Amino acid sequence: MNDKKVTVIGGGLAGVEAANQLAKRGIKVTLYEMKPTKYSPAHKNENLAELVCSNSLKAERVGSAAGLLKEEMRRFGSVCLEAADKAKVPAGGALAVDRDVFSSLITESILNNENITVIREEVTKIPDGNVIIAAGPLVSDALAKDIGSFLGKDFLSFYDAAAPIVTADSIDMENAFTQSRYDRGGETDYINCPLNKEEYEAFYEAIINAESAELHSFDKKKEVYEGCMPIEVLASRGRDTMRYGPLKPVGLVNPKTGHRPWANLQLRKENVEGTMYNLVGFQTNLKFPEQKRVFSMFPALKNAEFVRYGVMHRNTFINSPQLLDNDFSLRKDPRIYFAGQISGVEGYMESAASGILAGYNLAQKLLGKEKITLPKITMLGALTDYISDETVKSFQPMGAAFGIVTPLEEKIRDKKERYEALAKRSLQYFDTLDLR
């Protein structure tokens, strides 16, 4: 039996990255994706690497946590970032993509790889042999049950929410203006929808009294993850919470008034053509008619055509610190690896990055080579340390953040300079590695 074969479960960002890392090292991969045979509550497209929430992959600047993570991923030859560079849409300092082009490019790359066989069917049990479970935070009930039974541990759950999308030509530009916050990025990257104080107060009253949709029956426990907070939940925490969050007006000046708005909603391009815009930070679980009623209270959106309403869905992840090693392998059975949000990383690129490391390290093991253990001076190393740290008792998903990276020996007061120094230190370390 040839043991240089791997099964990857899940064709999301983590799954395709894991398959790519294995395949480029000559290892045969069978990649299982249940779409289009079966869809999760949030997925709609049969392509691999479908983006179901925002179309933003966060900041590009290397001196940011998200930017550094992406640069580290590029050193491994990330298939997702290769596609993102080709599917890019203007978004100021962020890397945002046309999600259809993005997933199509990745699907084409994976299907054309001679070392990868894609099978479109649901996996309900952990298979024999070497396997990477990258089934995603919306893992099917059958597989989740089998994983839970095998691990002998309960899953932890939180809820994630996606923002609505509107058509560009339905936005009332007489009541909007184009500008990136603090003039960072292109002048037309964002459309701003301002509110004066009276309009904001009316919007606040409407949203806190709006009716939310029923959660799916598979779990009624409302455990909302702070990193993707539904706007109505945020509003319920205080009259001005939205003005310090998604509706913050700082860094903006309305050219029609010459003043900063009282509150401001930004819309970001959803596709290359600029025909659709995403309501930034407006993840929601309001009923669809309520979304139309409440969000149309913005003067700029009074005639808005919604091509997608916000939705809310369950995300599931394992108690990784008690279960996984720092190469994403299962301590009790090292032939099994986990990757993606099910492993406890949070975010698109974090999920993809975990797939890179899981695939790379499993390939190293199968080829009789040493696994890579990245130090905490790198963003990837800090993330893997966090999800495998047995001292973590109350585990919640973690995204890229400089707060988890080993601090600099020297004190740098200026935050921007400090972050740039942290990024420089990480990339200097990567320059010493041979990742072929």
C-alpha positions in Angstrom: 0.0 0.0 0.0 1.3 3.4 -0.9 1.0 5.6 2.2 1.9 8.7 0.3 -1.8 9.5 -0.3 -4.0 11.9 1.6 -7.7 12.5 1.9 -8.7 16.2 2.4 -12.3 16.8 3.5 -13.6 20.1 2.5 -13.0 22.3 -0.5 -13.0 25.7 1.3 -10.0 28.0 1.7 -8.2 25.6 4.1 -8.9 22.5 2.1 -7.6 23.9 -1.2 -4.5 25.3 0.4 -3.8 21.9 2.1 -4.3 20.0 -1.1 -2.1 22.4 -3.0 0.8 22.0 -0.5 0.6 18.2 -0.7 0.2 18.1 -4.5 3.2 20.3 -5.2 5.3 17.9 -3.3 4.2 14.9 -5.4 1.6 13.5 -3.0 -1.6 12.2 -4.4 -4.7 13.9 -2.9 -8.3 13.0 -2.9 -10.3 16.2 -2.1 -13.9 15.7 -1.0 -16.4 18.6 -1.4 -20.1 17.9 -0.7 -21.3 20.8 -3.0 -23.3 20.7 -5.2 -24.7 17.4 -3.9 -25.4 19.1 -0.6 -25.1 22.7 0.6 -24.6 24.2 4.0 -27.1 26.9 5.2 -24.7 29.6 4.0 -23.2 28.3 0.8 -24.8 29.0 -2.6 -22.0 28.4 -5.2 -20.7 25.0 -6.4 -17.1 26.3 -6.8 -14.3 25.6 -4.3 -13.1 28.3 -1.9 -16.5 30.1 -1.8 -16.5 33.3 0.2 -19.7 33.3 2.2 -19.3 36.4 4.4 -17.3 39.5 3.3 -15.4 39.7 0.1 -12.5 41.5 1.9 -9.3 39.6 2.9 -8.4 42.5 5.2 -5.4 44.8 5.1 -2.7 44.6 2.5 -0.1 46.7 4.3 2.7 44.4 5.6 2.9 46.5 8.8 -0.6 45.2 9.8 -1.4 41.9 11.4 -3.5 40.8 8.4 -1.0 42.1 5.9 1.9 40.3 7.6 -0.1 37.0 7.6 -0.7 37.2 3.9 3.0 38.0 3.2 4.0 34.9 5.2 1.5 32.8 3.3 3.0 34.1 0.0 6.3 32.6 1.1 4.6 29.1 1.0 3.1 29.8 -2.4 -0.6 30.3 -1.4 -3.1 29.3 -4.1 -5.7 31.6 -2.5 -3.5 34.7 -2.7 -2.5 33.9 -6.2 -6.2 34.0 -7.1 -6.8 37.0 -5.0 -4.2 39.1 -6.9 -6.0 38.3 -10.1 -9.6 38.8 -8.7 -8.8 42.0 -6.8 -11.3 44.9 -6.6 -10.6 48.4 -5.3 -10.9 48.6 -1.5 -8.6 51.3 -0.1 -5.9 49.6 1.9 -7.7 46.2 2.0 -7.3 43.2 -0.3 -10.9 42.7 -1.6 -11.9 40.3 -4.4 -14.7 39.6 -6.8 -15.8 36.5 -5.1 -17.0 34.7 -8.2 -13.8 35.3 -10.1 -11.8 34.3 -7.0 -13.5 31.0 -6.4 -13.5 30.2 -10.1 -9.7 30.7 -10.4 -9.0 28.4 -7.5 -11.4 25.8 -8.7 -9.7 25.8 -12.1 -6.3 25.5 -10.5 -7.3 22.6 -8.3 -9.2 20.7 -11.0 -6.2 21.0 -13.4 -3.7 19.7 -10.8 -2.7 16.1 -11.8 -2.0 15.1 -8.2 -5.5 16.2 -7.0 -8.7 14.2 -7.6 -11.9 16.1 -6.6 -14.9 14.0 -5.5 -18.2 15.8 -5.1 -19.9 14.0 -2.2 -20.5 14.3 1.5 -18.1 12.5 3.9 -20.0 11.3 6.9 -17.2 9.5 8.8 -13.5 10.0 9.3 -11.8 7.9 6.7 -8.8 5.6 7.2 -5.3 6.7 6.3 -3.8 10.1 6.3 -6.5 12.8 6.4 -6.9 16.5 6.8 -10.3 17.6 8.1 -11.0 21.0 6.7 -14.8 20.7 6.6 -15.3 24.3 7.7 -17.2 25.9 10.5 -20.4 24.7 8.8 -19.4 21.0 8.9 -22.3 18.7 8.1 -24.2 17.2 11.0 -23.2 13.6 10.2 -19.5 14.3 10.0 -19.7 16.6 13.1 -21.3 13.8 15.0 -18.6 11.3 14.0 -15.8 13.7 14.8 -17.3 14.4 18.2 -17.7 10.7 18.9 -14.1 10.0 17.9 -12.6 12.9 19.9 -14.7 12.3 23.0 -14.9 16.1 23.3 -17.8 18.4 22.8 -17.7 20.9 20.0 -17.8 24.6 20.8 -20.1 26.8 18.8 -20.6 30.4 17.9 -22.7 32.3 15.4 -21.4 34.2 12.4 -23.4 36.7 10.3 -23.0 38.0 6.7 -23.8 41.5 5.5 -26.3 42.5 2.8 -25.3 43.5 -0.8 -27.0 46.2 -2.8 -26.8 47.1 -6.5 -24.7 50.1 -7.3 -27.2 51.9 -9.5 -29.8 51.8 -6.8 -27.6 53.9 -4.4 -28.8 57.5 -4.2 -25.5 59.4 -4.8 -27.2 62.7 -4.1 -27.1 61.5 -0.5 -23.8 59.8 -0.6 -20.1 60.6 -1.3 -17.0 58.6 -2.3 -14.0 58.7 0.0 -11.7 56.3 1.8 -11.3 56.9 5.5 -8.4 59.3 6.2 -8.0 59.4 2.3 -6.2 56.0 2.4 -6.7 54.2 -0.9 -8.5 55.3 -4.0 -11.0 58.1 -4.0 -13.8 55.8 -5.3 -13.0 52.7 -3.3 -15.9 53.3 -0.8 -19.3 54.9 -1.1 -20.2 56.7 2.1 -23.8 56.9 3.4 -24.0 59.6 6.1 -26.6 60.2 8.8 -27.2 63.4 10.7 -28.0 63.2 14.4 -31.8 63.1 13.9 -31.5 60.4 11.2 -29.2 58.3 13.4 -31.5 58.5 16.4 -34.4 57.3 14.2 -32.3 54.5 12.7 -31.2 53.4 16.2 -34.7 53.1 17.5 -35.7 51.2 14.4 -32.9 48.6 14.5 -33.2 47.8 18.2 -36.9 47.2 17.7 -36.6 45.3 14.5 -37.6 41.6 14.3 -34.8 39.0 14.0 -35.0 35.8 12.0 -35.4 32.4 13.6 -32.1 30.6 14.1 -31.7 27.2 12.4 -33.1 24.4 14.5 -29.8 22.6 14.8 -28.8 24.9 17.6 -30.8 27.5 19.5 -27.9 28.6 21.7 -27.2 32.3 20.8 -23.5 32.5 21.4 -22.4 35.4 19.1 -18.7 35.7 18.2 -17.4 39.2 18.9 -15.4 39.4 15.7 -18.5 39.2 13.4 -21.1 40.9 15.6 -24.6 41.3 14.1 -25.3 45.0 13.8 -28.6 44.7 15.8 -26.8 43.0 18.7 -24.2 45.7 18.7 -26.9 48.4 18.7 -28.6 46.8 21.7 -25.5 47.4 23.8 -25.9 51.2 23.8 -27.2 54.2 21.8 -23.7 55.1 20.5 -22.1 51.7 20.1 -22.6 51.7 16.3 -21.0 55.2 16.0 -17.9 53.7 17.6 -18.1 50.6 15.3 -19.3 50.2 11.7 -20.9 53.6 11.7 -17.9 55.5 12.9 -17.6 58.9 11.1 -13.9 59.6 11.9 -11.5 60.2 9.1 -14.3 61.3 6.7 -15.6 64.7 5.6 -18.8 65.0 3.6 -18.0 67.4 0.7 -21.6 68.5 0.6 -21.5 69.9 4.1 -17.8 70.4 4.7 -18.2 68.6 8.0 -17.8 65.1 9.5 -21.1 63.1 9.5 -22.7 62.3 12.8 -22.7 58.6 11.7 -21.6 57.0 8.4 -22.1 53.6 6.7 -19.4 52.6 4.2 -20.2 50.5 1.1 -17.4 48.5 -0.5 -17.3 47.1 -4.0 -18.4 43.5 -4.2 -17.2 42.8 -7.7 -14.7 44.1 -10.3 -17.3 45.8 -12.4 -18.5 47.8 -9.3 -22.2 46.8 -9.9 -22.7 45.6 -6.4 -21.7 47.0 -3.0 -21.4 45.4 0.4 -22.7 47.1 3.6 -19.4 47.1 5.5 -19.8 45.8 9.1 -23.6 45.2 8.7 -23.7 41.5 9.4 -27.2 40.8 10.5 -29.8 38.3 11.4 -32.8 40.6 10.9 -35.7 39.2 8.9 -35.4 40.1 5.2 -38.3 42.6 5.1 -36.9 44.2 8.3 -33.5 44.6 6.6 -35.1 46.3 3.7 -37.2 48.6 5.9 -34.5 49.5 8.4 -31.4 49.8 6.2 -33.4 51.8 3.7 -33.6 54.5 6.4 -30.2 55.7 5.2 -31.0 58.5 2.7 -28.5 57.0 0.3 -30.2 53.6 0.5 -33.8 54.8 0.3 -34.3 53.1 -3.0 -31.7 50.4 -2.6 -32.1 47.1 -4.4 -30.9 44.2 -2.2 -29.3 41.4 -4.2 -28.5 39.5 -1.1 -29.8 39.9 2.4 -27.8 39.3 5.5 -27.9 35.8 7.0 -26.7 34.2 10.2 -25.4 30.7 10.6 -23.7 28.3 13.0 -19.9 28.0 13.1 -18.4 25.0 14.8 -14.9 24.4 16.0 -13.1 21.9 18.2 -11.4 22.6 21.5 -8.0 22.7 19.8 -5.6 23.5 22.7 -6.7 20.2 24.3 -6.6 18.2 21.1 -4.1 19.5 18.5 -0.3 19.7 18.2 1.3 22.8 16.7 1.5 21.2 13.3 -2.4 20.8 13.3 -2.2 17.1 13.8 -4.4 15.3 16.4 -2.4 14.3 19.4 -4.4 11.1 20.0 -4.1 10.0 16.3 -1.3 11.9 14.4 -2.5 10.6 11.0 -5.5 13.1 11.3 -5.0 16.8 10.9 -7.5 19.6 11.2 -7.4 22.9 9.3 -9.6 26.0 8.8 -12.1 27.5 11.2 -13.0 24.1 12.6 -9.5 24.1 14.1 -10.1 27.4 16.0 -8.5 30.0 13.7 -10.9 32.8 12.7 -11.0 34.6 9.4 -10.6 33.8 5.7 -6.8 34.1 5.5 -6.2 32.5 8.9 -8.2 29.5 7.7 -6.2 29.3 4.4 -3.0 29.7 6.4 -3.8 26.8 8.7 -4.5 24.7 5.6 -1.1 25.6 4.2 0.7 24.5 7.4 -1.4 21.3 7.8 -0.7 20.3 4.2 3.0 21.3 4.4 3.6 19.4 7.6 1.8 16.3 6.6 3.8 16.3 3.3 7.0 16.6 5.3 6.0 13.7 7.5 5.1 11.5 4.5 8.4 12.4 2.8 10.4 11.6 5.9 11.4 15.2 6.6 11.1 17.4 9.6 7.9 19.3 10.2 8.1 23.1 10.4 7.5 24.8 13.8 7.3 28.5 13.3 8.3 30.7 16.2 5.9 33.2 17.8 7.8 36.0 16.3 5.9 35.2 13.1 2.1 35.6 12.8 1.6 32.0 11.6 3.7 30.8 14.5 1.8 32.8 17.0 -1.5 31.5 15.7 -0.4 27.9 15.7 0.9 28.3 19.2 -2.4 29.7 20.4 -4.5 26.9 19.0 -2.2 24.3 20.4 -1.5 25.8 23.9 -2.7 23.4 26.5 -2.8 26.1 29.1 -5.6 27.9 27.3 -8.7 27.0 29.4 -11.5 29.1 27.9 -10.9 28.7 24.2 -12.3 31.0 21.5 -11.3 31.4 17.9 -8.3 33.7 17.2 -7.5 35.7 14.2 -4.2 37.5 13.2 -3.3 40.1 15.8 0.0 41.5 16.9 -1.1 40.9 20.5 -0.3 37.2 20.2 3.2 37.7 18.7 6.3 37.8 20.9 7.0 41.4 21.8 10.1 43.2 20.6 13.0 43.5 22.9 13.2 47.2 22.3 10.4 49.5 23.3 8.8 51.4 20.4 6.1 53.8 21.4 4.7 54.6 18.0 2.3 51.8 17.1 2.8 52.0 13.4 6.6 51.8 13.8 6.2 49.0 16.3 4.1 46.9 14.0 6.4 47.5 11.0 9.3 46.4 13.2 7.4 43.2 14.2 6.7 42.5 10.5 10.3 43.1 9.5 11.5 40.7 12.2 9.1 38.0 11.0 10.0 38.3 7.3 13.7 38.3 8.2 13.1 34.9 9.8 11.2 33.7 6.7 14.2 34.7 4.6 16.2 32.0 6.4 13.8 29.2 5.4 13.8 26.8 2.5 10.1 26.2 1.9 10.4 24.3 -1.4 
